Amino acid sequence: MVNRKVDSLVVKQFGNRVEMGKAAARDVTGKLLDLLAVQSTVNVVFAAAPSQNEFLEALVSGGDVDWTRVNAFHMDEYIGLPSNASQRFGKFLENRLFSKLHFRSVNYLDGNATHIADECQRYAHLLQEHPIDIVCMGIGENCHIAFNDPHVADFADLMWVKMVDLDSTCRQQQVNDGCFDTLLDVPTHALTLTIPALMAADYIFCMVPGLNKADAVHHTLLGNITPLYPSTILRLHRDAVLYTDEASASKL
């Protein structure tokens, strides 16, 4: 394992994505145990993406966390997909995480809400009632975090949850990841936690494996801190760790 620090962001590099996922799961588990030793409940936001698979598998299979004291949230959701669609991020997390552990609560974003603005307000209020302790996340090919693509990313956003349109790079990534067959199948809009909402977490664990993320990791660590590369904001967080593998770190 190779460690480095860029601004305030700790960077850990592993030989492959399985090692990376296991290490991230160990670290998240350790932080959960630390927090549960001093507070009654913990609030965690999870990302839904293939980049999280190894981490989620390791998190489910190991550790002695009392999940009945953990409130779970997810950070983004497509608008307009059928409720039973496998590509829904809530469904992704239900299959890989929420159905496998006994959480105190699981709180879903509803991308099919009749009134999207009301849904944004509802979920933002929920997050403010349950201050975020931990965010487990990834970075997109265009450096988006959650669904904050460069053209909608706002480091000083006044909203905590909002509707966004997805840029073509972000939508193509969903095809590259095998989630959709063609670009036309990918929804054009989504709900997302904003950057201030994510940055409000006390701890951020960011898992970014794979060669297709090499450019994003390069920009995140070596570029200027700017909404043009939304993930660069992680370098200013007080306690964030970026997990990479040999492939995603290959352009550093």
Buried (B, 14 or more C-beta within 10 A) or exposed (E): EEEEEBEEBBBBBBEEBBBBBBBBBBBBBEBBBEBBEEEEBBBBBBBBBBBBBBBBBBBBEEBEBEBEBBBBBBBBBBBEBEEEEEBBBBBBBBEBBBEBBEBBEBBBBBBBBEEBEEBBBBBBEBBEEBEBBBBBBBBBBBBBBBBBBBBBBBBEBEBBBBBBBBBEBBBBBBBBBEBBEEEEEBBBBBBBBBBBBBBBBBBBBBBBBBEBBBBBBBBBBEBEBBBBBBBBBBBEBEBBBBBBBBBBBBBB
